[in-house]
Amino acid sequence: MNALRTILLVAALLGLGTGPALAEASPTLTEKAALQAAMQRHIDRSMVDGVILHLDRASGDVQRLHPVTAHPMILVFGEHFVLCFDFRDDAGNNVPIDYYMARQGSGYTVFHTAVADRALLQDLMAAGKVTR
């Protein structure tokens, strides 16, 4: 019984178990490049005069968000992915945008955009639904 327990522990530590972790395989280098490119195309198509326009729900104001940098890390969300990009508003404040992406044919598409809503991502990570 101890040998079986040891084998199961080693398998779990190596990620060889069954269940959700098996379905949430990390993307390959080629997939990562395709995901980053799809996110960048989405951002480029969404820009108006070089900025992303965002309607701030609390104030009712339209914010102008300037792109700064994409995060290299890609998070796994079941069969989907989460990519992050840093923007700045006109006052210079950092505004993170999380792009939730899905496979579509041979490429990827954004199915949800979370502007300055890091709590959503943190909640999904705490629930074990999104992993690094």
MARNU-189939 format. One record per residue (C-alpha): residue in three letters; x, y, z; chain. Coordinates in steps of 0.2 Angstrom, whole numbers. Each point is the difference from the previous one (the first is absolute). Last residue first. Layout:
resn,X,Y,Z,chain
ALA,X,Y,Z,A .
...
This chain:
resn,X,Y,Z,chain
ARG,1,144,-77,A .
THR,-17,-6,5,A .
VAL,-18,6,-2,A .
LYS,-15,-10,7,A .
GLY,8,-4,16,A .
ALA,-13,10,10,A .
ALA,14,12,6,A .
MET,5,2,-18,A .
LEU,-17,4,-6,A .
ASP,-2,13,15,A .
GLN,16,8,-5,A .
LEU,-5,1,-18,A .
LEU,-16,9,5,A .
ALA,8,11,13,A .
ARG,12,6,-14,A .
ASP,-14,11,-7,A .
ALA,9,15,-7,A .
VAL,-7,-4,-17,A .
ALA,-6,-18,-2,A .
THR,-2,-5,-18,A .
HIS,-10,-16,-5,A .
PHE,-1,-11,-15,A .
VAL,17,4,-8,A .
THR,4,-11,-15,A .
TYR,13,-13,-4,A .
GLY,6,-9,-16,A .
SER,-2,-16,-10,A .
GLY,-19,0,2,A .
GLN,-4,11,15,A .
ARG,9,-4,16,A .
ALA,-5,10,15,A .
MET,7,16,8,A .
TYR,-4,10,16,A .
TYR,10,16,-1,A .
ASP,4,9,16,A .
ILE,3,19,0,A .
PRO,11,8,13,A .
VAL,-2,19,2,A .
ASN,15,9,6,A .
ASN,-2,18,4,A .
GLY,8,13,-11,A .
ALA,-13,13,1,A .
ASP,-5,-3,-18,A .
ASP,-3,-19,5,A .
ARG,14,-13,-1,A .
PHE,-1,-17,-8,A .
ASP,7,-17,6,A .
PHE,-5,-16,-10,A .
CYS,-5,-17,8,A .
LEU,-3,-16,-9,A .
VAL,-13,-13,7,A .
PHE,-2,-17,-9,A .
HIS,-14,-12,-4,A .
GLU,-2,-19,1,A .
GLY,0,1,19,A .
PHE,6,18,3,A .
VAL,19,-1,-3,A .
LEU,10,16,4,A .
ILE,12,7,-13,A .
MET,15,9,7,A .
PRO,9,12,-11,A .
HIS,-9,15,6,A .
ALA,-4,12,-14,A .
THR,6,18,1,A .
VAL,-5,18,0,A .
PRO,-16,3,-10,A .
HIS,-8,17,3,A .
LEU,-18,0,8,A .
ARG,-11,15,-3,A .
GLN,-14,-1,13,A .
VAL,-18,4,-5,A .
ASP,-9,7,16,A .
GLY,-16,-8,7,A .
SER,8,1,17,A .
ALA,-3,-17,7,A .
ARG,-2,-9,-16,A .
ASP,16,7,-8,A .
LEU,-2,-1,-19,A .
HIS,16,-6,-8,A .
LEU,8,7,-15,A .
ILE,16,-9,-6,A .
VAL,12,12,-6,A .
GLY,10,4,-17,A .
ASP,-13,10,-8,A .
VAL,-14,-13,4,A .
MET,7,-17,4,A .
SER,-10,-16,0,A .
ARG,7,-7,-16,A .
ASP,18,2,7,A .
ILE,-5,-8,16,A .
HIS,-8,-15,-8,A .
ARG,15,-2,-11,A .
GLN,12,1,15,A .
MET,-11,-13,9,A .
ALA,1,-11,-16,A .
ALA,19,2,-1,A .
GLN,2,-5,19,A .
LEU,-11,-15,-2,A .
ALA,9,-6,-16,A .
ALA,17,3,9,A .
LYS,-5,-10,15,A .
GLU,-7,-14,-12,A .
THR,17,-2,-8,A .
LEU,9,0,16,A .
THR,-12,-14,6,A .
PRO,-15,4,11,A .
SER,0,-7,18,A .
ALA,-12,-15,2,A .
GLU,-16,3,9,A .
ALA,-9,-16,-4,A .
LEU,12,-10,11,A .
ALA,-1,13,14,A .
PRO,-19,-2,0,A .
GLY,0,-19,4,A .
THR,13,-13,0,A .
GLY,17,0,8,A .
LEU,17,2,-8,A .
GLY,3,18,5,A .
LEU,17,-5,7,A .
LEU,-5,4,18,A .
ALA,-16,-10,-3,A .
ALA,10,-15,-7,A .
VAL,12,1,15,A .
LEU,-14,0,12,A .
LEU,-9,-14,-9,A .
ILE,15,-11,0,A .
THR,3,3,19,A .
ARG,-18,-4,4,A .
LEU,2,-16,-10,A .
ALA,16,-5,9,A .
ASN,-8,4,17,A .
MET,-14,-12,-4,A .
